[in-house]
Amino acid sequence: MARPVMISGRGSSGRLSPGGQARLDVHAEIPLDAPAIAAAAAVLEAVAEGAHSHWGHASPYGYGSEVAQQFRRSPHGPERSPRGLPMLNLPEKLPTPAIPWFLGWLNYWSAATAQAIGFPDPARDTELLTQARRTASGGWIVQLTDVPLAYDNPAHLDTLRRAYERFPQIGGRAAP
């Protein structure tokens, strides 16, 4: 049985990027069957480390439209998204490309990103560290839930809320 994996990349100018730096967005699409879910962390790590990424995520299809509802487009906008998640600053408002724009199901944080957001803190990250591992370059793969995030799952939303509370730097909600 064929399980196609699609990988694509696109460069963009620094005009709408954190810190005004040009960036390369790399996207990989994998099927969400059991073997692919089991390999997702390794795929994310390989793509992120191979591209020398600051951060990255693996999340199910449709996740982007949910995250888009979290972006603050006005200083007078709501404090919470329709699903009760914190509002995030637009990427161009972030001070550095090392700050993740948002959280995903699986998260890749380079060593610089981990330092910028204060991960790991053994006293505060006990639960996250049970589903995290160090990469060869000193970064981290951090998995929030056992299965891909589902916004219609209250336990998944609660996990996201706790993670956003733990890392206020993500989305530019606090100074790095």
Secondary structure, DSSP 8 states (H G I E B T S, - for coil): -----EEEEEEE-GGGSGGG--EEEEEEE---SHHHHHHHHHHHHHHHHHTT-SEEEE--TTHHHHHHTTEE-STTS-SB-TTS-B-EE-GGGSS-TTS-SS--SEEEE-HHHHHHHT---TTT-HHHHTTEEE-TTS-EEEESSSS---TT-HHHHHHHHHHHHH-TTGGGSS--
